[in-house]
Amino acid sequence: MDRNDLKIENFLPHRERMKLIDKIITIDDKRAVTQSIVTERWPFFNGKAVNPIVLIELAAQTAGINNGRDRIEKYCNNVERMGWVVGIKKSRFFIDEIPLHTQITTCSENTFTFDNFVEALGITKIESKIVGEITLQLFQPELD
């Protein structure tokens, strides 16, 4: 995939305040790594910080980038053909709040695939400290 195709808008339907990913750091056959910076526009912002539950959405958006790579060209960014989060199997947070302007790195890697279902593990970090571990269950329509 060409570096110019790594625009977040090519991978995700999220816009405005729900688009939490600022930059795609890496994407390959196994994982995607993204970077985000907390702003006052984020969901759960209380005036100085955000609730760590937002890490679930960061993991979901990064999983969408990871699993959308093969579908972008084929379906011309038709989000109906990209896939959906159907469950949060597990989530653990190791921080009580995330201050404004904090940079968060999220890695999503598929840990299990069966037919159209995928289980993805999302790890979120602030600097080198793991602040969240999220296991998501995803569904992807068949590739024609």
C-alpha positions as CSV (number, residue, x, y, z in Angstrom):
1,M,0.0,0.0,0.0
2,D,1.3,3.4,-1.0
3,R,2.2,5.8,1.8
4,N,-0.2,8.3,0.4
5,D,-3.1,5.8,0.9
6,L,-2.5,5.8,4.7
7,K,-5.0,8.6,5.3
8,I,-7.2,7.7,8.2
9,E,-10.3,8.7,6.3
10,N,-9.5,5.9,3.8
11,F,-9.8,3.3,6.6
12,L,-12.5,4.6,8.9
13,P,-15.9,6.2,8.6
14,H,-15.3,8.3,11.8
15,R,-15.2,12.1,11.4
16,E,-15.0,15.2,13.5
17,R,-14.9,14.5,17.2
18,M,-15.2,10.7,16.8
19,K,-12.1,10.4,14.7
20,L,-9.6,9.8,17.5
21,I,-6.7,8.5,15.4
22,D,-4.3,11.3,14.3
23,K,-1.6,9.2,12.5
24,I,-1.0,5.7,11.2
25,I,2.5,4.8,12.4
26,T,2.7,1.2,10.9
27,I,0.5,-1.1,9.1
28,D,1.6,-4.6,7.8
29,D,0.2,-8.1,7.4
30,K,-0.1,-8.6,11.2
31,R,-0.8,-5.4,13.0
32,A,-1.4,-1.7,12.9
33,V,0.1,1.0,15.2
34,T,-1.5,4.4,15.5
35,Q,-0.9,7.6,17.4
36,S,-3.5,9.9,19.0
37,I,-3.4,13.1,21.1
38,V,-6.1,13.8,23.6
39,T,-8.0,16.9,22.8
40,E,-10.9,18.8,24.4
41,R,-13.2,17.5,21.6
42,W,-12.8,13.8,22.6
43,P,-15.7,11.9,24.2
44,F,-15.6,11.7,28.0
45,F,-13.5,14.9,28.3
46,N,-14.3,16.5,31.6
47,G,-12.4,19.8,31.3
48,K,-9.0,18.4,32.1
49,A,-8.8,14.7,31.2
50,V,-10.7,11.9,29.5
51,N,-12.0,8.6,31.1
52,P,-9.9,5.6,30.1
53,I,-13.0,3.9,28.6
54,V,-12.1,5.9,25.5
55,L,-9.2,3.4,25.0
56,I,-11.8,0.9,23.8
57,E,-12.6,3.2,20.9
58,L,-8.9,3.7,20.2
59,A,-8.4,0.0,20.0
60,A,-11.5,-0.4,17.8
61,Q,-10.4,2.3,15.4
62,T,-6.9,0.8,15.2
63,A,-8.4,-2.7,14.6
64,G,-10.5,-1.1,11.8
65,I,-7.3,0.2,10.2
66,N,-5.6,-3.2,10.7
67,N,-8.4,-5.1,9.2
68,G,-9.5,-2.7,6.5
69,R,-6.2,-2.7,4.5
70,D,-7.2,-5.4,2.1
71,R,-10.7,-4.0,1.6
72,I,-10.0,-0.4,0.8
73,E,-9.0,-0.9,-2.8
74,K,-11.5,-3.6,-3.5
75,Y,-14.5,-1.8,-2.2
76,C,-13.5,1.8,-2.9
77,N,-13.9,2.9,0.8
78,N,-17.5,1.5,1.0
79,V,-17.8,1.4,4.8
80,E,-20.7,-1.1,4.5
81,R,-18.1,-3.7,3.3
82,M,-15.4,-2.9,5.9
83,G,-16.6,-4.6,9.1
84,W,-17.9,-4.0,12.6
85,V,-17.0,-4.4,16.2
86,V,-19.6,-6.9,17.6
87,G,-18.2,-7.4,21.1
88,I,-15.8,-6.3,23.8
89,K,-14.5,-9.6,25.2
90,K,-12.2,-8.0,27.8
91,S,-10.8,-4.7,28.8
92,R,-8.4,-3.7,31.5
93,F,-7.3,-0.1,32.3
94,F,-4.2,0.7,34.3
95,I,-4.8,4.5,34.6
96,D,-7.7,6.5,36.2
97,E,-7.7,9.4,33.7
98,I,-5.8,10.6,30.7
99,P,-4.8,14.3,30.7
100,L,-5.4,16.7,27.9
101,H,-2.6,16.7,25.2
102,T,-1.4,13.2,26.2
103,Q,0.0,11.2,23.3
104,I,-1.3,7.6,23.1
105,T,0.1,4.9,20.9
106,T,-2.2,2.0,20.1
107,C,-1.3,-1.4,18.6
108,S,-3.9,-3.8,17.3
109,E,-3.1,-7.3,16.3
110,N,-5.4,-10.1,15.2
111,T,-5.1,-13.0,17.7
112,F,-7.8,-15.3,16.2
113,T,-9.7,-15.6,12.9
114,F,-12.5,-18.0,12.0
115,D,-14.5,-17.5,8.8
116,N,-15.8,-13.8,9.0
117,F,-15.0,-13.4,12.7
118,V,-11.8,-11.9,14.1
119,E,-10.5,-11.4,17.6
120,A,-8.1,-8.5,18.0
121,L,-6.0,-7.5,20.9
122,G,-5.4,-3.7,21.3
123,I,-2.6,-2.5,23.6
124,T,-2.6,1.2,24.4
125,K,0.5,3.0,25.7
126,I,1.5,6.4,27.0
127,E,5.2,6.6,26.4
128,S,6.4,3.1,27.2
129,K,3.7,2.4,29.9
130,I,0.8,0.1,29.0
131,V,-2.4,1.9,30.1
132,G,-5.0,-0.4,28.5
133,E,-5.5,-3.9,27.1
134,I,-8.6,-4.5,25.1
135,T,-9.8,-7.6,23.3
136,L,-12.4,-7.0,20.6
137,Q,-14.5,-9.3,18.5
138,L,-15.0,-8.2,14.9
139,F,-17.2,-9.3,12.0
140,Q,-16.2,-8.7,8.4
141,P,-18.4,-9.4,5.4
142,E,-17.0,-11.9,2.9
143,L,-14.7,-10.5,0.2
144,D,-16.3,-11.1,-3.2
